[in-house]
């Protein structure tokens, strides 16, 4: 769960701070958004998994 939270934080920071940065391969702004979404999803799935373990 900690990795998901870390990815989400780094993604949001990239997304907010690299709007005007141009790179030849990939847009850092879009990469930050993807990292934030993936990190939030990973943290959510870990939280759901912990909830299911506690319910049993």
Secondary structure, 3 states (H helix, E strand, C coil): CHHHHHHHHHHHHHHHHCCCCCCCCCCHHHHHHHHHHHHHHHHHHHHHHHHHHHHC
